[in-house]
Amino acid sequence: MESLIKQISKTKHEPKWMLELRLEALKIFQKMPLPRFGPDLAEIDFKAIKYFKEPKTATKRSWSRVPQKTKETFAKLGIPQAERRVLAGVGAQWDSGIIYQSLKEKLKKQGVIFCSMDEAIQEYPELIRPYFMKAIAMDNNKFSALHAAVWSGGVFVYLPEGVKIKQPLEGFFWLNLKQGGQFEHTLILAEKASQLEYIEGCSAPVYSQNSLHVGCVEVFVKEKARVKFSTIQNWSKNVINLGMKRAIVEKAGVMQWVSAALGSRITMSYPTSILKGDGAKTTHLSLSLADQGQELDTGGQIIHLGEDTSGTIISKSICQNNGRTAYRGLVKIIKGAKKAKASVNCDSLILGKKSRAATFPAMEIGESDVVALHEAKTGKISEEELFYLMSRGLSEAEATSLIINGFCEAVVKNLPLEYAVEINRLIDFYAEHSEN
Amino acid sequence: MSLKIQNLQVKAQNKLIIKGVSLEIKPGEIVALMGPNGSGKSSLANALAGNPIYKIIGGKASMDGKNLLNLKPHERVKAGLFLAWQNPIAVSGVSVESLLRMAVLNCRQRRCRTVCAFREELEREAVKLKINKSWLNRGINVGFSGGEKKKLELLQLLLLKPKYAVLDEIDSGLDIDSLKLLAKIRQPEQGILLITHYTRVFKYLKPSKVLVMKQGRIAASGGRELIKKIEKDGYGKFN
């Protein structure tokens, strides 16, 4: 593996410090055990995984081999034919460059850097180095170490002081990233009083031939800056997705995570906010939809270090057709984080007899001058609610769909509009096919 | 033309709770159904609306000649039957507006309505009931007081314009002003089954028939003179 890492670094013309970081991470990876919680990962054969492919050699598959179900979902979502082919991994050309060119130039004038990580590491190494794998420690777990050792691809965003971008940035479309990558690293630096909304992924099923995905997102929210990071994850059902996301929020900064997990076979994802500065705030909104054969273990962590910090987690998960979901969360308030406010609300909706939902909330509170709330609900659609809506002239499927949409509403309404619309359609799809 | 129930028998949780009830409501007519707690009034209302908890084991129910019992709950609503719930159920995340838009789309003949036109109509009806516009964007029955929930039931009644309405204790929780309003907004052609404990509602909605239900049976029926008797003696004397 060492020679592979050297080869990655060389291919990318990386500075020496990056190679050293990779090699150090490799050592940590080799020493660390698999996580002792959540879905069973023992099946991962680390030797069999292809860690790096040069973009040019990425193999294509033919449209006829794309599963029928994926094609149906594309149609249901109203994805244009051309985009469907790219999403399905057929690998057609997808020229988004022209569409976004004028926007890119506007950003450039404001001093914003928005480019691929590979480009950034060569163009702005001095900007990257103090932050790379600093929010997420390499030795956080076996997979953070693996990521640091073999990462490639991803997006770099730099916002100068006071710059506020109104239109959300979408890496997937703007930068024409081929299928998002396998170990991509996304780094966002939001300087003082800047503002950004970033959208990662896309709601259509994204085909990937790689079975293991370990992306990392690091966000640095400086004083009074605001960052909203939305992820819509819809990998094909062969993927084990173990991404990590972490933000460090300085004084009076605001970080908002919005995540929708629809795809993958196994997902473990717990976005984290470290509220370092006084008055820092964060909101974590997450939605997981687990269908047959899927195990989505999601949640969030908020660490209160500063005084008067506030954090909210709202997690909604739905499982059907024997899918499994789990909420796994941690709220930690250290001694001295006076007047911290923490609120956790995690609800699960179980559709069908064999689906399962679990909740593992944890709160570690070392300070007495705080307000901490926790609420959790797990259950099926209530017959009473269903009948109430039916007594208003709604069919069972319509009533079910309305209830599921209502269940997700707190999260979905915070997604970018076009994604919210697509997710609503997916939910209707669920309601039609649920065997409640 | 009528809403007609003949010898209806209903079981819930394997217990016979409606033991052969017959009644008829003609268009424009108000029939009062009174009785003590637990006498089976709400069960009858729910059975008519098709609540799956209540199993019909005998008898008939029809609306303008159409058999109700083989229709699904939503088909009964489309056919023109409406139930105002005694305890309306809260459904979080489903706004009053979104529920009503779907309900109206499903139940009315005239379908080509724009979202704006619908919202205008909704607001117009809401004003009649002195319902604050901000309620329309809130979850249906979520965090509303008892009386406010009843007003929302009335709003739905106004928008759906059913041929026959079963009003299950619509008066409990409603203030006098709203009761007066209820009398004013009623469509003259609507047949109403008015389920209630209390006689004060009759000041505003005047029934032509009064039925007293006890232990799953109609224990007495008559005209408005029955109301006085109930006011004087309570339900104890009916058997």
Boltz contact constraints between the chains, C-beta under 6 A:
constraints:
  - contact:
      token1: [A, 384]
      token2: [B, 89]
      max_distance: 6.0
  - contact:
      token1: [A, 385]
      token2: [B, 89]
      max_distance: 6.0
  - contact:
      token1: [A, 385]
      token2: [B, 91]
      max_distance: 6.0
  - contact:
      token1: [A, 387]
      token2: [B, 51]
      max_distance: 6.0
  - contact:
      token1: [A, 388]
      token2: [B, 89]
      max_distance: 6.0
  - contact:
      token1: [A, 390]
      token2: [B, 73]
      max_distance: 6.0
  - contact:
      token1: [A, 390]
      token2: [B, 74]
      max_distance: 6.0
  - contact:
      token1: [A, 391]
      token2: [B, 49]
      max_distance: 6.0
  - contact:
      token1: [A, 391]
      token2: [B, 73]
      max_distance: 6.0
  - contact:
      token1: [A, 391]
      token2: [B, 83]
      max_distance: 6.0
  - contact:
      token1: [A, 392]
      token2: [B, 103]
      max_distance: 6.0
  - contact:
      token1: [A, 393]
      token2: [B, 74]
      max_distance: 6.0
  - contact:
      token1: [A, 393]
      token2: [B, 77]
      max_distance: 6.0
  - contact:
      token1: [A, 393]
      token2: [B, 78]
      max_distance: 6.0
  - contact:
      token1: [A, 393]
      token2: [B, 103]
      max_distance: 6.0
  - contact:
      token1: [A, 393]
      token2: [B, 106]
      max_distance: 6.0
  - contact:
      token1: [A, 393]
      token2: [B, 107]
      max_distance: 6.0
  - contact:
      token1: [A, 394]
      token2: [B, 74]
      max_distance: 6.0
  - contact:
      token1: [A, 394]
      token2: [B, 102]
      max_distance: 6.0
  - contact:
      token1: [A, 395]
      token2: [B, 74]
      max_distance: 6.0
  - contact:
      token1: [A, 402]
      token2: [B, 94]
      max_distance: 6.0
  - contact:
      token1: [A, 406]
      token2: [B, 93]
      max_distance: 6.0
  - contact:
      token1: [A, 406]
      token2: [B, 94]
      max_distance: 6.0
  - contact:
      token1: [A, 407]
      token2: [B, 93]
      max_distance: 6.0
  - contact:
      token1: [A, 409]
      token2: [B, 93]
      max_distance: 6.0
